[in-house]
Amino acid sequence: MDIASRPSEPAENAQLAPELGNTAPPPVAATVIRREDYQPPAWLVPEVALDFRLGLDASHIVARLSVVRNPAGSGESTLRLNGDQIAPLAVRVDGREVNDWRLDGSDLVVELTGDAHAVEVETAVNPAANSQLMGLYASGGMLCTQCEAEGFRRITFFPDRPDVLSTYTVRMSGEKAQFPILLANGNCTASGEADDGTHWAEWHDPWPKPSYLFALVAGNLTANSARFETMGGRQVALNIWVRPGDEDRTQHAMNSLINSMKWDEETFGREYDLDLFNIVAVSDYNMGAMENKGLNIFNTRYVLADPDTATDGDYDAVEGVIGHEYFHNWSGNRVTCRDWFQLSLKEGFTVLRDQLFSADMGSEAVKRIEDVRILRVGQFPEDSGPLAHPIRPDSYEEISNFYTATVYNKGAEVIRMMRTMAGVERFRKGTDLYFDRHDGEAATCEDFVRAIEDGAGLDLAQFRLWYSQAGTPQVCAEVAHSGTQVVLKLTQTVPATPGQPDKQAMPIPLRVALFDRATGTHSGERLIVLDQDSQTFTFDGFAAPPVLSINRGFSAPVAIDFAREKADLVFLAAHDDDPFARYEAMQGLVLQHLVAGVSGRLDDAARAEGQAAIGEALGAIIADPAIDDLMRGELMILPAESYIAEQLPVSDPGLIHAEREALKAWLGRALAEPLKALHDRACAVPYSREAAARGARKIKTQALVLIAAGDPAEGAARAFAQYRAADTMTDRQGALMVLCNLDAPERETALADFHDRYRDNALVLDKWFSLQAGALNPKVLEHIAALAQHPDFTMTNPNRVRALYMAAAVNPRAFHDESGAGYRMIGDLIRRLDPINAQTAARFVPSLGRWRRVEPVRAAMMRAELERIAALPGLSRDVREQVSKSLG
């Protein structure tokens, strides 16, 4: 499952049976689930047959379960079937109705005497009332499901845990006029029509799967279809299902799917295993997409794309998410996770796979920088806050709260480190062994590490600490030169995190190179592994002190503390042959200056010196013909305010914003002419999807950002001209973003035009909301308040809620307004949204939970909002867990 609100362009500035889901779950006492308490299921369910009579307001379900005692289980006679806001209409055992069942909380409990039984349960749900969007729900006249992590229990009673694997047969019937297309997992085995206007379809999935991978879709849909021949000769029918009228915007998704299937065969040796692969785009969706076996369900934003409505970043996100969900067919479906503590087993591994795929499809260097930016902006703050947890957590109250950047993105980095230490070929041997050993099983993170260990020939005993310890390791580097020898001393510390005050040293693989200052070259890169609290590494053959390039390619997810001279950073920004290290040098140069400014360490002379060094480096980047424009665009982006805050024990968001804006303005003035020339050059490049044209569009917007910072009038004029001339959403959105930051008449004109042009396109209207809420405009809070009352805003669609309020929550200008209005806005949102969609509401809590890292006045206001939320009666389990941990 993809949870990330994947970035597009780099942001400059997300007994109730018939009434299921119309309210939040009733409050229950907090139950902590602990990994150490895992017990195998007492009963297994080898086969499941589901019969659905479908309707938007009432759907009736009959579930027939073939249950057998688990030889590895406890031997108890009690069959416990999980439920959530449903009630049994009838319960039968071996064909006879029984009345001695009972409800234990939400669960259905049945006493069984033998070793194998047929258990049948009838339930009914109201999909139209299911605003939580978990289980079976309605979206724009169609029916669909979302069952990960615990949504299946909102449809029928079942041992809803990932280590119960079953083969599923599904029969669906409904009004043909309302639901002309009926889809489920696997292959369609039969279909037909009745005389009463209904029709039916039967589906069978031959591969055992956990209940979280069950899927069903019924509605008026049309498909873009293609075929793919696997490396074993299997002919696979591919369909991307969308609402009529949207099919013209699905070709990029189809191309991405075909490329994913081919890439997974070539890179990991994984072949698709069914005759059919369906993707369905859904408008109302909590997540990005879901990997249900043979029937992937997607948020529309990760399927629909054309140049007029999707940016280059949107195209990249579609490709990445399509790949991610397809790759789950093996890393998640054929081998699933034993319990939810092992979530990173499938998600961390699959994120790495989608990152490698996207790198091969485009620019490896740019993709790596984008991945690290996401980690630093999203996961590093998580690691240093009250919600810090290892990639394999030890406990939880609500599993949906662990679909986090730590589990996904840091999990990917941990597996990438194994790949770095093993090398590509040996890592592939390890993954082959993993799939061979555990195909058809529910596995653990330990199973994965052991397979890499055995297949790649690595000793990963100490490396396992990456799975159990939270926190971002801090690595301090010191370099000494004597004679012809260089000594590199490295010291690591892993900060204390909630529940983990003391940490052990972890293996940290670092790619390093030493540059000769005179020639601008190095004699070779070396991989070193820091696995102690402190170690020294020696390098010979240096008559003069070299320049250290460390953590090249971001070989480890750590923070490097290395006191560098500005001249060395300027040197690396100009000469480093590792693209990430070059980017890192530029980021370091800017960070050093901004942190010093925020900390009050810059007098006028030091400020001028720092600005000059940054200006020199950026000017060289703008002028360097050897840099392609995609990379140039990355190098032009200043560090995000949230990442700057991570460099400080306690931050003042107002000071950070002021310092960063002042530097932008200075650069815009000092480099005015080169920036205008760069913008003019980029504007002359015609549209295509080739790298050169995409790079031109990227630098076009980044140049505009700096031009407008230095000269708002010039910026407004150029942005409005770019907006009017735009023949792509990339150019139009980039120009509108710059205009939204300004208090200029062109802003209102462009916003009105954009809304009129795209008023009937929900995904593009999401951009209209997001651009205004994310703007650095002084009146941004007024604009957000007005947008919340706009006729096009709704609290029931997660995309629209995220577009407005998540953009505001990550916008320091709005969220950290000194009046506290931003905090109240997000606090009010959480309280209003929780009864409607608790899962979406919970994702807004971490922004307030960072209060300990913020200066005292703002911190008090942030904490007060958390306390107001905590006092709300009937708070959902999702939000309650996040708030209680944030308050500590």
N, C-alpha and C positions, 0 to 999 in steps of 0.2 A: 504494500500500500504506500502510495506517495502522500505525505502529509505536508510537505513543504509548500508554502506559498513561494514557489520558485521565482527568482528575480527575473524581470525582463531586462530593460536597460538598467545599468548601474544607477541606483537612486542617488540623486544629488542631495537631496534634502533629508503581512499579514496573517377487587373483583370488578376489572375494568375492561373486559375483553373487547366490547364493541368500540370503546373510546380510547384505544391505545394511542398514547403519545400526545394527547391534547393538553397535558400538563407535565411538569417535571416529575421525576420519580418522588414518591413520598419520602420524607426524611427517615433515615434509619440510623441506628447507632453505628459509629465508625467501626468497621471490621478491617483489621490489618492482615493482609495475606503475606506470608513469609516464604521465601524460596526454600529455606531449610525444612519447612513442613511438608514439602511435596510428597504425595503418596500416589502410586499408580491407581488408575480407576478400578473400582470394584467390578464394574460391568463394562463390556465392550459392545459396540453396535456395528457388526460387520456390514449390515445392509439397511438402507433406509428407503422407504417409498413414501412420497409426498403427493397428496392430491389437493389441488387448489381450485376452488370456485371463486373466481376473481371479480371484484367490484371495487370501485373507488371508495365508497362509503362503508362497505362491508365485504370482507373476504373470508371465506370459510376454508379451513385447512384440516385435513385428516393426515396424521403422521403415523405410519406403520413401521415400527422399529423391531428389527431382529436382534435380540439382546442375548449375550452369552457371558458367563462368568469369566473374569480375567484370571488366568492361572497365577499371574504375578500380583494380583490384587489382595485385598484384605480377607476375602472370603465371606463378607457379610451378605445377608440376604436382601438388604434394603437397596432398592433401585432409586436413586435420586436424580430427578430430571429438573434442570434449571428452567425457571420462567421469570419473566419480568413484565409486569402489568398485563398479564393474560390470565385467564381462568379456564380450566378444563370443562368442556361441554359434555364430554363422555370419555370414559377410560375403559378399555377392554384388554384382557390378558388371554392370549390363546383363543381369541374369538368370542369370549364371553365377557359381558359387561360386569365390571366390579365396582363396589361402592366402599370398599375399605381403604381406599387411598386417602391421603391427607395432604394439606398444604402446610409446609414448614417455611414460614415467611413467604417468599415468592416461589419456592420450589415445590414440585409435585413429588410425593414420596409414595412408593408402592412396594409392598412386601412380596417377594417372590420365593418360591420353595425349590424349584428345580435349577438346573444349570443352563437352560436355554429356553427362551420364551419369545412369543410374538406379542408386543405391546402396542396398542393403538390408542391414540389420543386425538380428540377433536378440539379445535380452538376456533375462535373468530376474532378478527381485528378490524379496526377502522383505519385504513391507510391514509385517508384524507385528513384525519385528525392528528396524525403522527408528525408533529412539528420537530421532534427530536431527530428525525431523519435517520433513525437506527431501526433495523428490522425491515418490515414491508411498509413502504410509504408511497404517497402520491406526489408526482411532480408534473405540473402542467398537463394534467389529463392522462398521464401514463403512470404505471406502477413499476417500482423497482425496489431493490433490496440493498442494504448495507449491513453486513453481519460481522465484520471485524471491528472490535474484538469480541463483544458479547451481544451482538444484535440478533443472532438466531433464536435466542431464548425469548425474544419479543414476538416471534412468529408461532413457535410451538415449544412444547416442553422437551428438553433434550439434555444429555450430559454435555453441556456446552463448554468444552475444554479442548485445546488443540491436540491432545494425545489420544483422542477417540477418533479413529479414522474409519470412514464408511464409504461404501459405494452407494450412489444415489440414483434412484429412478424417480422422475418427476412428471406428473400429469397436470396440465393446466387447462381450464376451460373458462370461457368468458364471452361477452358480447363481441361478435366479430367486427361490428361497425366501430366499437369503442377501442377494442384491442386487436387490430388485424394482425399484429406480429406478436408471437409468443416465443420467448427465448429462455433457456436455462443452461446449466453447465453441460458440457460434453457434446454428444451428437444427438440430433433429432432422429428418433426411431419410428415415429408414426404420427399422423395428424388426420383430422377429419372435421366434418361439419355436421351440425344437428339441424332439425327442421325448425327450431325455435329461434334461429338467428344467432345461436352461439356456435363456437367452434372449439377445438381442443388440439393439443399437441403433447406428445410424450418425448421426454429426453432421458438419456442415460449417460452417466459419466462412469467409464470403466475403472478409473483410477481412484483408489481410496483417498479420501480427503477429510480434514476436520470440518466441523460445521461452520467455522468462520469463512470458509471459501465457498459456501453455497451462494448461488445467485439466481435471480429471476427478473425478467423484464417483460412487460406487456404494454403495448401502446401502438400508436400510429407512427410508424417509422419507415424510413427509406434507407437503402444501403448503397454505399460505394463498395463494389466487390472486385476481388482479384484472386489470383491463385499463386501458390508458392510450392515449389518442389523441394523437399528436404534432401539432405545429402544421402539419405537412405532410399530415396525415390518415392516417398510418400507425397501424394498430391493433397494439398491443404487448401480448402476454400476459406478466403479471408473476407470479412464483412465489417465495415464501419457503419453503424446504424445511427442515424440522426433524424431530427424532425424534417419533414418535407420542406425544401427550400434551402436547407443548409448543406446539402450534399456537395455543392461546388466548392465548399471550403474544407474538404476532407482529404484532398490528394496528398498534401504534405504529411498528414498522419499516416496514410496508407504507405507512402514511400518510406517513412520512418519505421513502420512495422516490418516491412520487407527487409530493410537494411538491418534491423535488429535481429531478425531470424537468421539471416546470413552471417552476421557478425558473431552471434553466439555459437554457431557451428564452427566457424573458423578459429575463434579465440579460446573458447572453453569446451568445444566438442559436444555441445548440447543440441540435440535435435528435437523438434516439436513432435508430440506424441498423440495427437488427435487428428481427425479428418477435417476439423472445422475450428476456426478461431474467430470469435465475435468480439467487437468492441461497441459499446453503446455510450453515447454522450447524454448526460443528464444535467439539467439546469440547476436543480436544488441538491447540493451535495456538500457534506461536511469536509471532505478530504479532497485530495487532488485526483486520485484514482485508486482502483482496487483490482487486485490480480486474480479474482475468482477464476477457477479452472475453466478455461475455454470460453469464458464470458466476462471479459474485463469491463467494468463500469467506470466511466470517466466523468469528471467535471468537464463541462463543455469547453472551458478555457484551455484545456490541454488536448483538444481535438480540432477545433475549428480555427483555420488560419488562411488568410489571403492577404496580399500586400496592402489593401485598403483598410483592413480592420485589425491586422496583427503586426506587431513590431518584429524586428529581427530577434529581439529577446524572446518574444512569444513563440516564434518559430523554433528557437533553440529549446524552449521549455517543452513544447509539444514533442519534439524529437526525444528529449531526455526522459519524459514521463512515459511515453509509449515504450521506450526501451526498458525502463525500470520495471513496468508491469509485465512486459513479455518475459524478461529475464527471471522474474519470480516463478515462471513455470517450473524451473528446476530449483532455484535457490529460494524456496518458500512453499512450493506446492508438492513437487515430487519428494523433496526433503523439507519437512515442516519443523516447527519448533515444539518441543515437548511441553512447555508451559510458557506463560507470557513473560517470565523473567528472561527467557532466551530470545526475546524479540529481536535483538541485534544480530542473532544468528542469521535471520533471513533479511532484515532490513539493512544492517551495516554492510553485509556482503553484497546485497543487490545495489545499494547506492554506489559502492565501488565499481561494480560492473557497469552501471549506467554512466558513471563518470568516465571510465575508460572508453566506452562506446562513443560518447559525445566527443571526447578528445580525438578519437580516430576519424570521426565524421567531419571535424572542423579543425580548429587550431588547438593543438595540445597545450601550448603555452598559455593562451588566453583562458582555456577551460580550467587549467590548474589555478590560475589567479582567481577566477570567479569562485571556484570551490573553496579556496582558502578565505576569501572575503566573507562568504556565507558562514563559514565556521567561526570566524573571528567576531562577526557582528551578532550571530545567534547563539553559538555554543559556548564561546569563551565566557560571556556574561552568565550563562546558565551554570557553568562550572565554578564560578566565583560567587554565586548567590545562594539564597536559602533553599533553592530547589535542586542543588547539585546532587548528582547521583552517578554511580558507575554505569558503564554501558551495559552491564548485566546487573540490574538493581537487586537489592536484597528483600525489599518489601514494598507494598503499595496498598492503597485503599481503593483507588479507581484506576484500572489499567489504561484507560484512554489518556490519562495524564502522563504516561510514559512513552507516548509517541512524540519524542523530543529530538532536538538537535543532537543531544548527547548520544542517544541510541542510534540514530540514523547517521549523522555526519561524522561525529567522533568515532562511532563504530566503523565507518568506512575507513577512516584514517588509521585505526588500529590494524585492520586487515591489510591496508596498503603498506604499513611498516613491515609486516611479515613478507609481503611480496618484494619489498626493497631488499630485505636481508637475504631472502632466498634467491632472488633473481627470477625473471619471468618464466623460464623453462621449468625450474624446480617448483615454483609456485603452482604452475599448471599441473605438475605431477601430484601435488598435494590436493588440489581441488578435484582432480579426477578420482583420487582415492576416496575423498569425502563423498562424492556422489555415488561411487560404486558401493561403499560400505553402508550407506544410509538411505539408499533409494527406497521409497515407500515407508519410511520411518519418521517418527517425531523425535528429533535429535536435540542436542544441547550445544552450547557454545564450546564446552570442553571437547565434545566429539569433533567439532570443526578444528580446534587448535591441535588436537591429537593427530588428525589426518594430515594437516599441513606439516606437523612435526615429523611424522613418519614418511610422508611422500617427498618432502623437500630435504629431509636429512638435517633438520634444525633441532637444537635444544631450546625449547620454549618454556621451560619450567619457570624461570623468573618472569618471562614475558606475560604469563597469565595474570600478573598483577594489574595489567592494563584493563582487565575485565572486572576487577574487584575494587579498584581504587578510583575515587572521583577526584576531580581537580585538574587544572592545567599545570603540568610541570614547568617550573621556572629554571632555566639553564643560564648560569652566569659564566661568561667566557673571559679569559685573560690571556694575552699573548705576550711572550717575552722573546727577544732576539739576542743571541750572543754568538759572535763569530759567524759561522755559517749555519747555525742551528736555530730553529724556531721551536719553542715549547708552548703548546696550547694547553692551558689548564681549564677544565670544565667542572662546574659544581652544580648539582641538581637539588632542588627542593620541591616537594609536592605539598601545596598548601593544605592546611586543615579545612575540612568541609563538614557539614552537619553529620554527626554520627561517626566521623572518621578523623579524630584529632591528630593521630600519628600515622605517618606514611612510610613505606619502604621505598628504597631506590628502585627505579624501573629501567629496563633496557631502552635506551633512546638512540635510534640509528640516525646519524647526522652525516649528510654528504657535505664535504668541505673542499675548498680549493684555496691555494695561496697565490696571489697575483703579484707579478713583478711590476713595480710602479713605473719603471722606465719603458717597458715594452707593452704593458697593458695585457699581458697574457699569463697563463699559468701552465705548469708542466704536467697537469693531470689532476683529476678529481679523485678523492679518497673517501671511502665509507668507514666511519668510525662509530663504535657503539659505546655510549656512556651508560654503564650498568652499575656504577657505584655512586656513593654520595659525592665523591670527588676523584678525578682522574687526570693524568697528564698524558699528552700525546706529542711525540717529537717528529720534526720534519727537518731533513738535512738539505744542504745545497743552496743556501740563501745568503749571499754576500751582503745584502741590504734588507732592512725590515720589509716584509711583504704586506699586502693587504689581504685580510682574511674574508673569504666568502663562506658563510656557514648556513647550515640548514637549507642547502640548495634544493630547489624543487619542493620545498616544505616537506622534507623527508620525515619529519616528526611533528605531531601537533603540540608544540611547546611554545613558550614565550622565551625569546633569547634576550638576555640582559648583557649587552656588550657596549662599553663606553667607546664610541668611535669619534674620531675627528670628523668635522664636516667635510674636509677635503677627501677623506676616504670614502664617504658616502657619495660624494659627487663623482669620484673616480669610478666606483662600482656602478653607479647609475649610467655612466657613459660606456664602460668597458666590459662589464660582466657578461660572459657568454651564456650563462644560465638565465633564461627569461624571467623566471620567478625571482631569482636573486637580484636581477636588475630592478624589477618592480619593487622588491623589498627595500633596496637601497633608497629608492626615491621616497617610499613611504616612511622609511626611517628618518630621512632628512627632514621631512615635513613634521613628523611626530616629535622629533627632538625639539624643533622650534616651537611648536604649539604647546607642548607640555611645559616647556620652560616659560612661555608666556603666561599660561594659566597659573603656574606656580609662583609668578611674580619674580622670576629670575632674569628677566630681560630689561636692561636699561636701553636707552635710545640707540647706543652704538651696537649693542649685541643684537637688538631687533633688526637694525639695518643690515648687519653682517649676515644674519640668518636669512632674511628676505633675499639678499643678493645671491646667496648660495643656492637657494631654491630656484630663484629666477634663472640663474645660470644653467642649472640642471634641466629645468623645464624648457628653456629656450633651445638647448641642445637636442632635446627629445623632439620638439616641434620641427626642428630643421633637419634632423638626421634622415637621409634618404634610405638608409639600410633598415630602418624600422618599418614594418608594415603597419597600416593604419589601424588594424584591429588591436595590435599591441600598443600602438601609440595612444589610442583612446584609453586603454587601461592605465598607462603611465601618467596620464593627465588627471586622473581622478584623485582627489585629496582623501585622506583617511576619514572615515565616518566619525561623527561626533560620539557615537556609542563606543567605538573602538578607542578613541582618544580617552574617554572616561575610564576605560579598562586599564590605562597606564597609571592611574592615580588611585591611592587607597580610598579617598573620598573626593568626589568631584563636585564642581559647581557648574551645572549645565549652562547657566547664563554666561559665565566667563568662557567656557569652551566654545559656545556658539559665537560670541563676540570675537574671539581670537581667530577662529576659522574663517569667519566672514571678512575680517580685516585682511587676512592673508590673501583670500580670493580677490578682494578688491585691489590690493597692491599688485598682484600678478596680472590682473586684467588691465591695469594702467601701464605697468612696466613692459608688458609683452603685447600691447595693443596692436601694433602693426603686424607682427608675425601671426597673431591670433586671427586678425581679419583676413590676412592672406590665406591662412589655413582654411578658414571658413569659406572663402571664395572658391578655393581650389576644390573643396569637397562638394560644394553646391553644383559644380560643373560636371560631376560624375553621374552618368545616367543610371537608372535603376537596373539592378540584376540581383540575383541571389548569390553571385560569386563573392569570394572573400574580399576582393578589392573594393567592390561597391558597398558591401556591408561595413567595411572599415571606414569608408568615406562618410557613411551616414553616422557612424559612431563618433568620429572626431568632429563632425559638423555640430552635434549637440554639445560635446564637451567644450569646444571653442566658444560656443554661444554662452555657456554658463559663465566662463571667465570674462568674456567681453561685457556681459550684462552686469557682472559684479563691479567691474571697473568703470563702466560708463552706462548707467541704466537706460539713458535715452537711446544710445547707439544699440544697446542690446535689445530694447523693445522694438526698434525699427527693423533690425535684422531678423529677430524672431518672428515678427508679424509677416515680413516678406517671405520667410521660409515657410510659415504656416500657409500662406496663400498659394505658394508655388508647389506645395507638397503633393506628390503623387503616391506617397506611401504613408502608412500609419507611423512608421519610425520617425520620419521627418516631422509629421504633423504633431505627434505626441511630444517629441523633443522640444519643438518650438513652443507648444502650449505650456509645457512644464516651466520653461524659462519665463514666459509671460505671467504665469500664475504667481511667480515669486515677486513680481513687480507691481507697484502701484501706478499703473499706466492705463490710459483709455483703451489701448489695443487689447488689454487683458479681457475686458468685458465683451468686446466685439468678437474675439476669437472663441471665447467660451460659449457664447450664444450660438455662433455658427456651428461649433462642434456638436452641441446638443441637438440642434435642428437637423444636422446631417445624419446623426446616428441615433435618433430618439427611439427607433424600433429595434436596435441591436443591444441586447442586454450586456453582452461582454464589453462592448465599447463604452457603454454608459458607465460601467464599473470604472473604466479609466477616467472618465470625466469627474466622477466623485473622488477618486483616489488622488488625482493630480491636484485638486483644490485642497484636499485635507492634508496632503503632504507638502504643501507649499511653505516657503519661508516668508510669506507675506505677513506684514505686521498685523493685519486684520484676520488672520487665519482662523482664530476661534469663532469670530463672528460668522465667517463663511461656513464653518462646519455646522454651527447651530442652525443656520438657514438651510443647509443641505439636508439636515435631519428632518426638516419639515417639508422637503420637496416631494411632490406627488410621485416621483419615480423612486423614492427611497422606501424600503420595506425591511422590517425586522425578521421576516420569515425566510429570507434567502441568504444563506451564509456568504455567498460571493459579494452581495451588495453590502452586508454588514462589515465584512472585512475591507471592502473597498473604501468605505468612509472611515470607519473607526480604527482599523488596524493601521491605516495610513497615518491617522492622527496619533496613535499610540507610539509609533516609531519616529514621529516628527518632533525633534527636541523643541522647536519653536512653539509648537502647540502644547505638547504634553507637559513640558517643564515650565510653562508660563509662570512667572513669579507670583501671580495672584492665586495659583492653585486651581484655576478653572479647568485646566487640562486633566488634572487628577480627578476632580469631581465628575467631569464628563465621562471618563472611563469607568469610574466607580458606579455612576448611575446606569451606564450601559450594562455592566455586569449584572446589576440587580434586576434590570428590566428583561435582559436576555435569558437569564438562567431558567425561568419557567418555560421558555419557548424552546431553547436549544442549549442545554447545559454544556455540551461538549464544546461548542463554539464560545460560549461565555467564559469557560475556564481558560481558554487560550489568551484572554486579556489580563489575567491576574498577574503573570510574571512581570509585566511592565511596572506595576505598583510594588511588587515584591522586592525591587532593587533599592528600597529606601535606605538601607544601611550604607550604601555606597554613595549617597548623595548628601550634600551639605545640610546642616541641622534644620533650617527653616523649611525647606522643601521636604526633607525626610519626615518631619512631623506631619505635614499635610498628606503625604503618601500613606503613612501608617494609619492616619485617621480614616482614610477611605477604606483601607482593609478592615479596620474595626467595624465600620458601618456595614460592610458586606457581611462580616462574620455574625453580626447581630440579627441578620435577616432570618425570619422564621422559615422553615421548610427549604433551606438551602440544599442544592443538589450535592451529591457525593463528589462529583467532579470539581465543583467550585470550592466546596468546603475543604477538601484536602489541600488544594493549592493555597487557599487563604491561610489555613492554620499553619502550614509550613512556612509561609512567607512572614507571618507574625512571629513565629518561633517561640 
